[in-house]
Amino acid sequence: MSQHGLPEVRWRPTRTTIAALILGALVFLIVAFLAGYLPLQQREATLRAEADAQQRGLPRLVVMRVERGPTQNEIKLPGTMQALTEAPILARTDGYLKRRLVDIGDRVRASQVLAEIDAPEVDQQIQRLTERGISPEQDGDQSRAQLAAQDANVQALEKAILAQRSNLAAAKANLARLQELQGYRLVKAPFDGVITLRNVDVGALVSTGNTLLYRIAQIGTLRTYVNVPQAYVTAVRVGQSAALTVSHFPGRSFQGTVARTANALDPATRTMLVEVDVPNADGALFPGTYAEVDLSGSRTNPPLVVPAAAILFRTDGAQVAVVQADHTVHLQKIDVGRDYGDRVEILQGVEEGATIVAAPGDSARDGAKIVPVLQK
């Protein structure tokens, strides 16, 4: 009750009032949120727009990671085939070629007669020595008879006998030499092989040690010589298998074996000479043939390999455009190894995993900013 005796009335908000208050609070919160969020979004949009505008002004270059080559060591080098054994056959007596029994391309056996030389001068000298061969013996008998009859001339006759014997020995030696030369009239093959050159015809004058009659080659096995670059000499060993291909046998591969290496580098070319022996039982391969020799094998530490387009060749050497963490380009000097045409080995200058420009141009300047696009 109030002091006037009237009943006390308490104010209570109506549902409409409560709804209006809640709605007002929500409107206040929304307005406060929008007042703070919108300027923030506007500032972020402005920064993004500025960054986009800045990036639009930078060159977009494709980049890649530097990786190692395959573990399979690919070594394909040119080589030249040669006969396992090759020798010239020269005349060993003077005369005229009487008969020619073989020609180029003929296969011959060791000690087979290849030609016959007519040596009339040797025959005449042998005939003269044979006719004179009895004379020294007769002179010796006469000297011994005189020795028995004339004691006063013993010493002189003994000297005469010694001189006659010496002359006889010289005559016999000369006769033996001429008979040996007479045996050289038959020209024989020194080993099994094929005649690769015939240099004279019947009737030609030949002289000892000067006239080349034939050239013979042993082609049952061919030697192929290959110059291996310094970077791969440790990957080639004696006994290693090799595959050879030649242009006139497309699709066919000939198997060979590394027979020996020079174990030294040519200082002019920085290469090591390697000999690969190739069996040639069917005679399909010829001496002098150009071949491509595959000496591929596994390797434990393959080199870094990059596309050839990623390398810049400047006056101060080969370089690659390395992209740093802040997207700045740094031109790094490198040492290149083997050139595969589309790929090049890098021996030193960059590390595995480094990011480089795949195809740098004028925009890839040292210190320039770029927008890197990772190569797929």
Secondary structure, DSSP 4 states (H G I P E B T S, - for coil): --TTSPPP------HHHHHHHHHHHHHHHHHHHHHHHHHHHHHHHHHHHHHHHHHHTS-EEEEEE-EE--SEE--EEEEEEEEEEEEEEE-SS-EEEEEE---TT-EE-TT-EEEEEE-HHHHHHHHHHHHHTSHHHHHHHHHHHHHHH-GGGHHHHHHHHHHHHHHHHHHHHHHHHHHHHHHTTEEE-SSSEEEEEE---TT-EE-TTT-EEEEEEEEEEEEEEEEEEGGGGGG--TT-EEEEE-TTSTT--EEEEEEEEEEEEETTTTEEEEEEEEE-TT--S-TT-EEEEE--EE-SSPPEEEEGGGEEEETTEEEEEEE-TTSBEEEEE-EEEEE-SSEEEEEESS-TT-EEESS--TT--TT-B-EEEE--
